[in-house]
């Protein structure tokens, strides 16, 4: 999870740099679902939803 300071640092980098690409590593969705006794697919769906919201 991003801290407020890290989030602001990322925002500043994006605003002040010509980015050529951005990588998004989606990790932990299956683990999150398993901890909540939900199917892996549900965790993956929630991960996609979170990415779209970002």
Helices and strands as residue ranges (DSSP letters): H 4-16, H 29-35, H 40-53
